[in-house]
Amino acid sequence: MKYQLELQNICKSYGSLKANEDITLGIKPASIHALLGENGAGKSTLVKIIYGSLQSNSGTMKWCDQDYKPNSPFEAREKGLAMVFQHFSLFESLTVAENIILGLDGVGLDSDYIEQITKYSKQYGLNVNAQQVVGDLSVGARQRVEIIRCLMQEPKLLIMDEPTSVLTPQEVSDLFITLRKLAENGCTILYISHKLEEVRQICHQATILRGGKLIQNCNPQEHSKRELAEMMIGKKLINLARSNIKIGEDVFSINNLSKKSEEMFGVDLHDICLTVKEGSIVGIAGVAGNGQDELMHLLIGEKKSPEGVLIFKGKDIGKLNSHQRRQLSMFFTPEERLGHGAVADMKLDENMLLSRPQKSEMTNYGVINWQQVEMLTQRVITDFDVQTQSSKMLAQSLSGGNLQKFMVGRELIQNPDLLIVAQPTWGVDAGSENHIHQSLITLAEQGSAILIISQDLDEVLTLCEQVHVITAGKLSPAVDMQDNGLEKLSQLMVGGKSND
Amino acid sequence: MDELAIQIILGISVASVPLIFAAIGELVVERSGVLNLGVEGMMIMGAIIGLVVQYHTGSGLLSVIAAMAAGMLMASIFAFLTQLFLTNHVATGLALTLFGLGVAAFIGKNYSDITVTRISALHIPWFSDLPVIGSLVFGYDPLFYLAILMVFLVWWFLFKTKRGLILRAIGDNHDAAHAIGHQVIRYRVLAILFGGGMAGIGGAYLSLVQVPMWVEGMSAGRGWIAIALVVFASWQPFKVIVGALIFGGISILQLHAQAFGVYIPAQYLSMLPYLMTIIVLVSLRIGSKSNTNRTMPNCLGKVFHSTS
């Protein structure tokens, strides 16, 4: 058997949109094979066809040299395929054990599954507690549940759809150890990602897709990160550089902010101090779940702060709601896209309008000027390369990365005096990441103050002059990146441990 | 124990049976993520069809089965519309209630002046003759025991079987359930039919046991109370019995208060069950916000598109 799975001339289209065009590829047994591509390149569609949730319009597949045409995920699973979804297919109100059983065919509630779960979790270093309710788990732990669920079917091919997009760096390296062990034990892995560094680290083969077409098959270890990225987006990347840094007056400061969390598993914030000046980009690095969410809620105005703690351009804004803060030219992109950042079942142009202050160019005496809204929405869509059919699409119909581009773009074009952005490039592909970073730099050069909260250390290092590290609700003093900051920063990061 | 106390306890039990039937059916429906507000309509259809069959055949068993079938037929309309044509659950359920009330009144026109044979209490030799216990434990009609049995069966199904787990999972996240490959629509349709059957039997209990005759609108809001009961029970089967006893108790209290010479206008007393419903629902929300959220099926009332 040369290939575990072979695809020949697979085509799939939705109306006029060709999601997959004539794709032919082979995946070798016991290898880790990457499927690389930007958001909307057709990776997810291809994978769904392989897993049986979608059927191709034309083309054939072979599994272990035999014809393979699954009509449902059940059929795919019977053959020995398993998949970890990007948006987890977990049931929040059920326990870990119940979730796992649901994905297993022919296993009843009476079998000794809890023992098996423990067995797999030990064997592959996937730490979970079978009796816990999934709703209480961290994102990383949820993914481990998904993986165990797949492993219990003893799959021959494990499909992983952007598995690291939500993990902390430590969790990523743990995951890689697991994946390598699996490949050694003869399990083939199809690894879908747009994170090039990861693909170069663990994949033996890579297939690059762009606009639904197969661009190239290559060994990712033989190409640089930049080469892969350029193949993926089909054009050259811009070199990021902060040229003329002009730091001005203080724009925003947090003075000794302490707050007990109201949530059950929340993090209390202790004595947080920070200043952002005109034209500067300040970063808050740290592993998720160390108080970033709680801090963000206070900064956005979803929760009120004590008096005298949040000062924006000399004004105490602690008691203002987020709308009033926007009025003062303070803008935000929260981490959670649907629900916090955008209204899921409203159109893009409506979402555009909703984040505007009361008085803006989009309204005349409170009446909406739809022409203006449409124009600005189109500008965001074209400037930030948002893949969507029109500005009338619902926010929830966009892929995560695309919606992220839209949300960041929406805030950026308002030229805010202060922009607070959490995980600006979460789930976004290399080309768009590059573009978002470039736009943030340009914004700073125009004199805006920017505060970035990000788990992605590379991102913080590329963009920020000053970086704080948050651990267990405490914020380190600012580290200046110019004079040997990286060393100090790594020490701070090592000092703090994930509470996961 | 004196005769009156026994009478009251018996009365409460009998009053709560239709609520248990309707609520346990609706509980399964809601656990699968469907909100069917047509319970009232399905109940009244069960009441009239049960009565009609009882009148013509005189067979209690046959009429209960017919009532169940009537409820299921009503439910199948709801299932057809909401699951295949993806209509809004709330609007469709309301329409079903109005439709059921209308059709039942229409059929009932010819049966308004008759009484039928009541389905009588079981007589278990020796056991039923025991003092006090005999009438309190062994002195009910067969449907009473069926109601209790159904609650137990539903609990067993939901929490002890794989299919029950799948049903709960579908109610929690239908997209994920679909992605894994479970048949969301099939489970939901079956759940809706079960809910309809139970509501039908609950309705038959009104016209065959409680008052063996037809009175227009005799379901008198019990379908709505059943829906509230599901929330009250926080989607836990056994709590349905507790809730049904409380509501049953209030409606019996309403009867006996007058007998005791408490002079409150009858209208106020008839308001009691509904007032109680509102108070219970509000206090549940205030009392334990997170708790109720935890057990409520996440996909309750959401329309499922299987395309993605």
Interface residues (C-beta under 8 A of the other chain):
Chain A: G52 S53 S72 P73 F74 R77 F85 F88 S89 L90 F91 E92 S93 L94 E98 N99 I101 L102 G103 V107 G108 L109 V133 G135 M264
Chain B: K160 T161 K162 L165 I166 R168 A169 D172 N173 D175 A176 A177 A179 I180 G181 H182 S290 R294 T295 P297 N298
